[in-house]
Structures are given as structure tokens and as C-alpha cells.
Amino acid sequence: MRPADGENNVSEVQPLFQRVAVIGLGLIGGSLARAIRDNGLAVTVVGADKRADELALGTELGIIDEAAGSVADAVAGSDLVVLAVPVKATRAVLAEIRPHLGENAVLTDVGSTKSSFVNDVREVFGDLPAKVIPGHPIAGSEKSGIRAANPELFANHKVILTPAENVGQPDLEKLRALWEGCGATVLTMSVAYHDEVLAATSHLPHLIAFSLVDTLAGEDENLDIFRYAAGGFRDFTRIAASDPVMWHDIFLSNRDAVLRVIDHFTHDLDQLRTAIADQDSATLLRVFSRAKAAREHFSKMLSGQAYVTNNSQKQVTFRLQPGGRISGEIRVPGDKSISHRSIMLGALADGITEVKGFLEGEDSLATLQAFRDMGVTIEGPDAGFVRIHGVGINGLQAPRGPLYLGNSGTAMRLFSGLLAAQPFDSELTGDESLSKRPMGRVADPLRAMGAVIDTAEGGRPPLKIRGGHALTGIHYEMPVASAQVKSCLLLAGLYAEGVTSVTEPAPTRDHTERMLEGFGYHVHRDTATASVTGGGRLTATAIDVPADISSSAFFLVAASIAPDSDLTIRHVGMNPTRVGVINILRMMGANIEVLEERVIGGEPVADLRVRSAELKGIDIPEDQVPLAIDEFPVLFIAAVCAEGRTVLRGAEELRVKESDRIQVMADGLTALGVETTVTPDGIIIDGGQTMTAGTVNSHGDHRIAMAFSVASLRAEGDIEVTDCANVSTSFPGFVALAKQTGINIAAEGAE
């Protein structure tokens, strides 16, 4: 807070601006002026307002340092000018200040429509000067006027800036720092996108609230309606108490974007009316379940951070103490690969598919949400249970916007095959990590089938798929073994004319082939080649997702390397194309028993008992590499704890996962005092080296983070692993389960 006269400001905040002029001392302008003063962000704050009494009150209450006699007086000599006037008054005020605006002054505003502000600036100035930076604080109150000014109004709220391409970066950073100094989080986006987003998320709800209250106030029983209104009605219609003049201006200024979202909402509301009139329970269930799930999904994805872009990620750090023994009996979450595919094929099947054991991680939930966005009714998940109302092989509907797939490379590659033959356009996007991963390996063969797909530079996401193009089956010899590429092409083959076949250079996981057979779609398999013939149908079935062997791998290694350990892992998927980690660990001398083998839903399942063992370094057979491709980060930890040298070759695929897993693991081991030799397609690790205390950057890769958590069992000091938020994408509940088994782990920054 700003110190009183005669007091010393201990923190001595350096002012960002010499003189800030705030034009309009209402709620937002007054709150900003007071926040700038209280936080020492400017030497002098000058206010201007056409209401003399408000201006005088601003000085009296300590909201401003000076009250200007005119707008011209306020602007003259100011290096930052903030317009906080009604939207409809903006052009007139701009014309008034233009002759007095200094050459080096930054001009910004606080209005909730940005296109109208930019248009007004162009009209008055002839262009959009580089020092004009439109802004919009996402904060407010039903109260108005300078008496409502609150210096904490922007704390923990968002401020959106919409700078033009020619804006000066130093000016933008100073304005960003000013808002951050007021406690806000600053985001940037384009003018047009801002107005579309706000039309949907702010303007339309206010319009509906005003309209609903007005409608009910005109009813004969209006007093009773309001007397007996429940909390939901009161909470929603609270915003109808906002300033009507301000909202009148906003709706007229953001007319085009508001009309588009009104038309969309009106159309959907009319569909609901028709469904109610026709007793169409299926439509009501689809809309309501999709809406409920969407709100929960995106609230979870964004962690309550409205207006934050999807690639924003909270910072989570794992702190691990050395030592411990692993014991007990556990079941890890469901297999992610099978969870993805159960939703995909269930959505395209005829009938209702019920799934048990579904992995409720962010990757799998992103796939589930994407199908809801394409018109599929999906109930759940509820404790791993999902019910999918299939729409048939040709029943998907065009999504209203891009399909956001989070961190999931599996989802993006498989979706590209499914969507390549749809009659509608689609776009696949993901988080920052996924946006760096190559997609040319699926885009190129899909183009050979007739698909039209645009990618970003380097064949990276987003993928823009143009609909309405018929596909023709091809034979594809994969240059690198990849279950994702194989699955993508087989799924595209469901829609292609003729036969689509894929030959792989080494065996990869065959969940897609097995599950297609489970849904009644024949897959012809001839040694290394799998093929499908287009034009068939899928029939709904029941699926019991086994525990993920990739998630189990962390505990298989943990119990192998920690002294006096004895752990049982229940209901683990034992697909022959996935058991490379067990094969490799057994070659190294691990003590792993396979118990209670059985087949459930076409997938082999077993319980695994693992006990401590003296591991030996080995040359990992290249035919095992594709069978353990996701498990190598934790296998590297096993190699460090083994006696002798371990050599991995033929693992180029590891370099294009969520990170370059070979290099990132090598860097992490170096941070713990372990020397390795990285090769173009693998790594050489001499076992028996001591792992010391250190800090490891996981680079947002969940498997790296979990692998170094296991390393703590044999380390001689504390380990800190940074950038661990993505662990929840594949293994929700990892930290709690790791603690339960005996790993000394704490997550800092997690919810």
C-alpha cells in the first residue's frame, strides 16, 4: 500500500510511469487509479471526469493525486493515458485528447469491446499508432461510481491486452507490468478473438439475465416468482443489476459478435424446446450430459483459470527423499491406450457400449470430450465407468470449433485417421508440448489415401483436416515401428474404398486390431501386416480396461531396485505387444511372477508379484524395443542400479515423444551425477554409479517425472523434479499411490 506522508516505503517500488492520466473515474477507472497509487506504479496519477463532484471526491478519497480541469490538462505531459469512459463516448474523447497526446505517451483503455475501440482510434488518428494498446480488465461489480473504487478489484483477475503487430515491445511490457502490479494476470490475444470470446462468455450471459428478469417481472405472479426464486436464479440474475447504460453501449458496439452468438444460442434453445415438446429424451440427455461434462472437463483442464489459454500449465514440483522399501498390493489406473480406443470405437458403433476401468486422466478425458463435441452422448466417467451412446460409423457431427486434445499424441494421431474421411472440416489442437510433436508421419500416408490435411511448420499441430474427400485404401510400409501410425491408417481404412494395409518393421501394440475385432469389424493379420476393408459397421460391446502396464512399470522397477521389497500389482494388461518391460527386466534378473492369467474382453490380464533383485546390465534386444517404447525412462533407472553395462539401440521413436526422452533422461541423470553416452538411436549406461542429490527438469514429460521419482529409492540425497503437472495426464493419483507403496514423495503446487 502507498505509505502515508512522512513514512518510508520499505519496498521502494520503482514507478513504471511518471504521470498517468485516467479519463473517467467510475468503478474501473477509479479502482485502477487507486491501485496505481497504492502500489507506487506511477509518480503522479491525474484524473479527469465530466462530473465535477466525482472528480472532487476522487481527490478527497485519495484515489488520484490531481484533479485536472479538463481532459486536455490531464493528458498533457502524461506518459500513460487510460480511457475509462463509456464505450459510446470513446470516439469523442479520443478526438478531444488527440491534440494534447505526447509523442511518447502510451494510450490504452478498459472497455469490454475492442473492435469498436480500434475503429474509433482509426477514425480519429487515421491509423492505429504503435503506442495504442487496447485493454480489458475482466473484473467488475454491480456497484458503480467513484465511491465503489476498490484498489483490490483486479487482484487475482485477468486483464486481456490486444496489441497490434506493430506495437513496441517495451511499451507492451510496461503496460503488462502495471496491470501485474495491480495484482492481475495479463493475457494477450487478437482484437477479433477477444470480441468473439467475450460475446459468448460475458455479453450473452448478461443479455440472457436482463431478458429473463424482464420477462418474469412482467408475469402476473411476478412477486411470488421472485419471492420463491431459488439460489440458482438469484446467482444467475445477479448480473442483471449491472449498469444498463454500460451494457446498452457494449451490445451495440460489439453487435456482430453478439448477434452471431445469439443466433447460435437461439438455434440450440429452439432444439431443446422441440425436444421437450416431442418428448425426445435422447436429445435432452445428449445436450445435458454434454454440457455437464464440458463444464467439468474444461474447469479441470484450466484449474478454474477462465480466459487462460489451454497451454497454460500450473507448476508442480516433486520433492523426493532417498531410500525406502516397496511393499503392499495395488492396482494402477486403466490402460490409456485401451481407454482412448474404447471411446473412439464405442462412439462409432451401433448401440450402447459400456466401459469399466476407464482411465480418468486428462489425455483420455480430452478424447472423450472431443467426441461429445461431435454430437456423441457419453455418460460418465463415474469411478471408471462410461456409457457411450454410439452414433454409427457415419454419425459424427461437425464440431463447432477446434478439438483440443491436451497432451495426447495418441489422440491426435488416431483422430487424424478418423476425421480424414468425414464430410466436415475439423481442426486438431493441443497443449504447448503436443504442438511441438511431428505429425507428418500420419499426415503423409493419409494424403496418399486422398485426405487433405494442413499442418503448421515442420508438420506440427494444429492439424486442419478438410472434409468431403473420399479415401482410397493403400498399402503402407512403415519406415519406423509406431502403433499410433498403424492405428491411424487402419481407422482411416474403415472409411476408405477397398483394402487398407499396414506393414510394420517390428511388432507394436495391437490394441486397435483387437478392439476392432471385439466390435465385430474383421481385421486380417498376416505376420507383420494388418489390413481392413472399408464400408463395414461396428457393433457395441462391453469393455473392461485392464490396468496399464506402462503405469505398472514404475512400480515393477521400484520393487526390483529397492531392498527388501515385495509388491503385487493386480489386473495388469499382458498384451503380448506390451510386455517388453517385463521381458527386459527379467533378462536383467528381475524377480517377477505372473499370476492368475486370464483373458477379459479380448485382452490378456494377470497379477504381477515383484520382489527385490540384483539386476545385471544387458544389451537390450532390438525386437523388444517397440514392445517397451513407453517404459524406457524408468528402465534407464533400472540400468543405473544394475551391475554392468546396459546398451539400448533402435529407439529413435523415443526422440519424438512428449520430449526427446533419450536426451532428457541423460540430462537428468547427469544432474544426479550419473554419466551416460547418448547415441543417435539409444543410450549406453554403466550401472553401479551413485545417484546424488540434484534437481531434474522433466520438461513437462510425465514419464520422465515418474521415472526420477523411482530413482529416489537408490539415491544418496534429496531429488527435486520440476515441471511435473503433466503426470496427471497418464497417471492420476500417482503421488498418493507412490507414497502408499513406500516412495518418499511430496508434490508441491498440486491441488
N, C-alpha and C positions, 0 to 999 in steps of 0.2 A: 504493500500500500504506500501511497505518497506520504512522506513524513510531514509532520506539522512544522510551522515556521520555527526555526531555531534548533530543530532536531537534525541529527546526522543520519543520512541514508546509508546503512551499513553495507548493503549490497552494491551501491553506486552503479545502478544500471545506466549504460551509455545510451543517450537518446538516439533514436533512429532518424528522427526528423527534427528540424529546427522549429518550424511553425506549421501546424496542422489546422486547416480551416474545415469545420464541419458545417455544411449548409443544411439546415433543418434539424431542430432539436426535439424531435419526437422520441418515441421509445428507443428505436435503433440508433439514431444519431446521438441522442443524449447518453445512452449506455456506452457507445463507442468512445465519445469524448471523455467520459468519466474513467473508463478503463485505461485510455491512453494516459491520462493524468496520474491515476493511481499507480500505474506501473512504470512511470517515468520514461515513456516511449517517445516523448517529444518535449522540447524546451517550453513551447507555448502552444496552448490549444485555444483557438479562436472560434466562436460560434456566431452564426448568422441565422435569423429566423424572422419571418414577416410578422410574427406575433410578439410584440414588444414585451408583454407581460411574461411570456415564456422565456424570452431572452434574459430579462432581468432576473428571473427565478434561477436560470442556469448559473449565473454568476453568484447569486446568493447561496445556492446549494453546493457550490464548489465543483460544478460539473465542467465549467470552462474557466480559462484564465481571463479571457477578454470577451466582451460582447461588442461585436462590430456594428457600426451604424448602418452599414449596407453590405450587400453581397460583395460589391467591388472592394470595400475596405477589408473584408475578411480574406479575400483571395489574394490581394496584392502582397507580394513578398512571401507567400506560403510555398513550401516545397512539397506539400501533400494537400490535395483538396478532395474532400469526401462529400458526394451528393447524397443526402438522406431525405429527399423530398418525395412527394407523391409521384408515381410513375408518369401521370399525365402532365405534371408540371416540369418534367425534366428538360424538355426542349427549350422552354422559355428561360429557365435558369441557366442552361448552357450558353444561350445567346447573351445573357447578362454577364456571365463571368469571362467569356472568351477574351475581351479586350484587356483584361487585367491578369490573365493567367501567365505566370512566368514561364520562360523558355524551358527551364529545367524542372518545372513542377510536375508531379505525378497526379493524374486525375483518376479517381475511382468512384464507385457508387455502391449502394447496398440494396438495390431493387431486386425483386424476385423474377423479373423477366429481363433477359439480356439482349435479345434481338432488338427490342424496342429501344433500349439504351444505345446500342451500337448505331442503329438507324438515326437516332436523334443526334448523336455525335457527328455522323457523316453529313447530316443535313446542315448542321451549324458550322462545322470545321472544314467541310469539303472532302475530308477523308477521315481515316481512323489513325490519329497520331500514335507513334510508338510509345508514348508515355501515358496513354489511356489504357487502364486495366480494369475491365468490368469485374464487379464482385458481388457476392450474395451470401450473407451470413444466414445459416439455417437455424435461426433462433427467433424467439418472439414471446408474446404474452397477450392475453386478452386486454390487458391494461394499455393505455396509450398516454401520450403527453410526457413532458419532461419530469413530472413527479414520479413517473414509473421507471425512470432511468436506473439501470442496475449494472454496476461495473462487472458483475459476475455473469451477466446474461450469456456471454459467449464461451464461458468455461465448459469444456467437455462437449462442445458443439462443433459442427462442421462449418467451414466457410469455403465456398466454391469461387475460384477465380477463373475467368475465361479469357486469358490473354491471347492477342493476335500473334501471328507468326513473327511479326517484325518487332515485338516488344523487347525492350532492353532487359537482359537478364539481371543486371544489378538492381534495376527498379523493381522487377518482379520479386526478387529475393528480399528486398527491404519491406515491400508490402506484405509478403508472406510472414516475415519476422514480426511485423507489427501485429498481425492477427494472432500469431502464435504467442506473442507477448501478452495478449488479452485472454489467453487460455484456450484458444480454438485450435482445431486440427484443420489444416489447409489442404484442399484438393484442387486440381486443375482439370478442366475439360473444355470442349468446344462450346461456343455460344449456342449452336443449334441443338447439341445434345443436352445441354443444360435445360433448355426450354422444354424439350420433349420429356425429360426425366421429371422436371418439376410439375409439368402439366398433369402427369399421371399420378405422382406421389403426394403432391401438395394441393395443386389447384383443383383437381377433380374432387378429392375428399371435401374440400371446403364448399365447393359448389353443391355437392350432394347434401351436406349438412345444412346449408342455408335453405335448400329446396325442401328437405324433409321437414324441418321445423316450420317453414312457411305453410306447407301442405297440412300438417297436423294442427297448426294453430287455427286453420280455417274449418276444422271439423266441428260438428255440433257439440260433441262431448270433449271439446279441447281441454277443459280444466281437468277432467278425470284422466285424459291421456297423459298429461304432464304430471298429475299427482301420482299416478301409479307407474310411471316410467321406471324401468329397471336401470341398473348401473350401466349396462352396455349402451343404452340410449343416451344417458346423461354424458358418458365419456365421449361417445362419438360426436354428439351435437354440441359439445363444449366449444368447438371451433366456430360455431355459428354466432358466437358472441364477439367475434373479431370485428375490426373496423370495417364497416360496409363500404365506405368511400375508397379505402385502400384496395379492397377486393374488387370493387367495381372497376378500378383502374387496371388491376392485374389481368382480369379476364379480357378486357378489351385490348390490352397491349399484347397479350400472348394468345391472340384469337386463334390463329391457325393450329397451333399445337393443342390448345384446349379443345377445339372443335373435333380434331382427329380422335382424341381420347374419349370425348363424349360420345361420338358416333360408335366407337368400338364398344364402350360400356353399354350404350343403349341397345346395340345389337345383341350382346350377351345377355342383358337383362330380359330382352324380349324372348330369347330362347328359354330362359328359366320360367318365364310366365307361361309359355307354351307347354313346357314340360309339366308344370303344375296342373294346368288345365287338362292335359291329356293323361294325367296320372302316370307320367313317364318316369318311373323310379330310377331306371338305369341312367338317364341323363342327369337327374338330380344327384345321384350318388357319385357319378363321374366328376361333376363340377365341384361338389362339396369336398370330396376326398382329395381332389387335385389341389383345391385352394388351401385346405388344411395342411396338406403335406408340403406344398410350396412354401407356405409361411414358415413352417418348422424347419424345412430344409435350408432356406436362404438365411433364416435367423441364425441357424447353427453355423452355416458356412461363413457368415460375416461377423459372427460373435456379437450381434447387436449393433454393428457399426454401419448404420444406414448411410448411404451415399459413398461408402468406401468402395473402391474398385475391387473386383473379385480377386485380383492377385495380391492384395494386401494380406499380410500374414502376421499374426501375433508372434512374439519372440518367446520361445520356450527353450530352456537350458536344462540338460540332465546333469546332476551332480552325483558322483559315484564314489563311494568309499571302497577301499580294497578288501579283498578276501570274501569269505562266505562259503557255505556248502548248499547244494541244491537238493531239495527233497520234497516229497508230497505227491499228490495226484491232481492233475489239472486237465482242462480241455481248453484249447486255444480257439479263437474265433473261426468262423466258417471260411472255407476256401474262397479267396477273392475271385479267382478266375472262373470258378463254377458259379459264384453269385452273379457276376456280370452276365454270364451266358444264360442263366436261368431267367433273368428279367427279359433279355433280348428275345429269346425264343418263345417264352411264355406270352409276350406281347404280340408276337406274330402268329401264335397258334389259334386254332378254332376251339373255343371253350375256356374253361377256368383252370388255371394252373396254380397249385398251392405249393409253396416253398417253405421248408423248415431249415433252420440253421443258417439263414441268410446273414452275410457279414454286414453289419451296420456301420461300416466305415465310410468316410467321406467319398472315396472313389466309387464304391458300389452305389451309394445314395445318389451320386451325380448321374449315374446311368439310369437309375430308377426315375429321377426327376425328369430326365430328358424324354423318356417315353411318356410320362404324364403330359409333358409339353406337346407331345404329338398325338394327344387325344386318347391315351390308354388309361383306363381306370385301374388303379392299383391300390389295394387296401394294405395298410401297414407301412413299414415293418413294426411288428409288435413282438418284442423278445425273440427276434429272428424269424417270425412267421410273416409271410407275404402272400396275398391272394391277388392274382393277376387276371383281369378280365380281357382275354385275348381279342384282338380286332381282326385277326386273319392276316394272311401273307400280304394282302394289298390294302389293308385297312388303316395305315398310318395317315395322320393329317399333318398339313404343313404347320410347323412351329411358328409362333408369332415373332420370334427373334432368334439370335444365335443360341445354340445348345452349348451350355457351359459344362465342361467335363472335368473341372478341377485339375488334379494332378495325374489323371489316369491316362497313360499311354495306351493301355489295353482298350479302354472305352473308345478313344479317338480312332484307333486303327480299325477296330471292329465296326464302329458306326460308319466309317467311310465306305466300307463294303455294303452295309445295309442300305445306306442312303443314296448310293451311286445310281440306283435304278428307279428311285421314287419319282413320281410325277411333279414334285415340288422342289424348289430351291431350298438349300439348307446351308448353315454355316456352323462349323465346329470350332469352339474356342476352349482355352484352358488357362491355368494359372501361369505365373511367370516361368516356372520350371518346365512345364509342359510345352510352353510356347517356344522353347529353345530346342525341342527334340525333333529329329528329322522324320518327315512323313512321306518323303519321296519314295520310300521302299514300298508303300502301299499305293500312293498316287500313280506311279508309273505303270504298274501292271493293270490297275483299274482303267487307266486311259487306254491301254491296249485292248480292253474289253469294250470300249466305246464311251466310258464315263468322261464327263467334262468337269475337271477339278482345278481350281486355282489355289495356289499356296503363297505364303509370304516368301521373302528372300531365303534362299537356301533350302527350299522345300519344307519350310517350317509352318506351324499353325499361325493364324487361323486357316482352316480349310474351307473354301467356298465351293460347294457342290451344286452344279446346275442340273435341275430336274428335267424330266421328259426325254431323256436319251436312252434308247434301247441298248441293252448289253448283249454281247455275243460271247459265248464260252471260249476260253483259251486253255492251252496247256502252258504252265509256268514252271520253269526250273528255278527254284530259289537259290540265289548265289550264297546266301547266308541262312543258316537254320534259324527260323523265327516262327513260333506258334502264332504270334499276332498277325504276321503277314499271311500265313497259311489260312487262318480263320477268316481274315478279312475277305480273301478271294473266294473261299467256299461259301460265305454268306452272300457275297455278290452273285455267286453262281446259282443261288436259289431263284434269282430273277432273270438270269441270262438265258438266251436261246441256245440250246444244245448242251454240251458237256463242258464243265469247268474242272480242270485237274491241276493238282499242285504236287510237284516232286520236291522233297526236302533232302538236303545233303547229309543230314544226320537226324535221328529221331527227336521230335519235340513233343510237348504235351498235346494230348489228343482229346481234350475235354469237348471241343466243338464237335468232333466226329461222333463221340459217344453220346453227347446230348442230342444231336440231330437224330440219331437212331432212336433215342428214348422218346422223342416227339414224333416218331413214325416216318421220318424222312431218310430214305436209303442213302448211305454213303458207301461207295465202292472203294475198298482199300486193297492195294496190291503192293506189298512191301513198303517202299518209300513214297508211294503215290496215293493220294486220296482224291476222289472225284465225286461230283454231284451233277445231276441233270436238272435243269431249271424247269419251273412250272408245277412243282408239287405243292402239297399242303402240309401243315404242321398240326398235330392233334395234341390238345392239352394233356398234361400228365402231372404227377406228383414228384417233387424233388426233395431229397434230404441231403443238404450240403454237408460234406464231411469237413472236419477241422483241417485248416490249411497247413500243409506240410512245410510251406515256406515260413510260416509263423512258428511252427513246431521246431524248425531248425535252430533257432536261437537257444532253445532250452535243451535240444539234443547236444549242442556244443557245450553249453553251460554245465550240464551234468557230467559231461565227459572230462572237462578240464578242472573242475573244482574238486578238491579232495573230499572223500567220504560222502559222495553224492549218490542218491538213489531216487529217481523220478519216474513216474508213469504219466504218459500223455494219452488221453482217451480219444477214440473215434477219429483217428488221423487218416486222411485220404492217402491211399497207397497206389495211385495210378502208376503203372509201370513207366510212364514217360515223365514222372515227377520224383522218383525215388533216388535220383542221383546223389543227393546229400547223404542218404543212408548208406548207399554203396561206397561212397568216398570215405565217409567216417569209418566204416567197417574195415576198408583197406588200410586205414591209418591205425587200426587196432581198437576202435571204439567198441564198447560193450553194449550193444543194442539188441534187445529181444523183441521179436514181432509176435504179438499175442492176439488171440480171438479174431483171426482173419475172417472177413465176410464181405459180401457184395451187396451194396444198397443203392438202388436207382442206377444200376449200371456201373457204379464206381466202386472199386475195391477199397475196403476200410479195415483198419486194425488198431489195436492199442500198442503203444511202444513203451518198453521199460528200458531206461538207460542208466548206467552206473559209471562211476569214475573209472578211468583207464589211462594207461601210459601210451600216449599217441606217438606214432612214428611218421616222419616226413615221407612223402611219396611223389612220384611223377604221376600226376592225375591223368588217367586215360582220356584221350580227346573224345571218345564216344560217350563219355559220361558228362561232358561239359554242357550240352544242351539240356540234359536232364536235371541240372542243378544250377541253371544260369542265375536264378534269383538268390540263391543261397550262398554264393561265393564270398560276399563280405564277411559273414560270420565264419566261413571255412578258413578265411585268411587268419582269423584269430586262433582257430584250432591249429593252424600251421605254425604260428609263433610259439604255441605251447608244446609243440611236438618235438621229438628228438630227431635231428637230421634235417635234410633239405626237402622242401616241397616246391614242385615246379608246375605251373599252370600254363598251358598253351591252347591256342584255338578259341580264345574267349573274346574276340573282337566285339561281340554283342554287348559286353559289359561296358564298353565305352560310350554307348548311346542309350543308356538307361536314364533314370532321373538325374544322374550325374555321370561323369566318367568314373565308374566305380573302381576301376583299377588304380587310377591316379589318386583319387580322393582317399581311398583306403591306404595307399602308400604314404600319402602326406600325413594322414592321421597317425599311422604307425611311427613315422619319423618324429612326430610331436611327442610320442611316448618313448623315444629313444631306441626304436627298432629300425634296423637297416634292411632295406629290400632292394631288389633290382627289377625295375619295370621294363617290360619288353612290349613291342607293338601289339602283341595278341595275348599278353598274360603277365605273369609276375613270378619272381623267384624269392622264396622266403626261407632263410636259415632259422630253424627252430632253436629253442633254448635261450633266446635273448630275453633280457629282463625288460618288462614294461614299467616305465617310471611314471611319476605324476606328470600331468600335462593337460593342455586344452586342445580339443579336436573340433574342427569345423566340419559339420556333417553336410554342409552345402544344401540343406533342405531335403536330403535324401533319407527317407525313413529307415531303410535297411542299414545304412551306414551308422545312423544314430543307435539303433538297437544292437548292432554288432559290437560297438565300443562299450555299450552297457555290459555286455557279456565279458569283454576284456577285463573289466574291473576285478573279476574274480581272481585273476592271477597277477594283477598289477601290484606294485610296491608303493603306490601313493594314490592320492585322490585324482580322479579324472573328471574333467568338465567337458561336456559335449554340447556345442551350441547349434542353434537353428534346427530344433527338433520338433517343431509344430506339426510337420507332416507325418509323424508316426501314427497319428490318428487316422490317416488315410488308409492304412492297411491293417493296423492292429489296435483298434480301440481297446483301452483297458490294459495296455502293455505294462505301464508302470506299476499298477496295482498287482498284476499277476507276477511280475518280476520280484516285487517285494515279498509276495506270498511264498515264492519258491526259495528265497534266500539271497537275492541280489540286493546290495545296499544302495538303493537308488532313490533320488528325490527329484521331482520336476519343478523347476522354478519358472513361473509365468504361465503355467497351465491353469485351466479353470478348475 
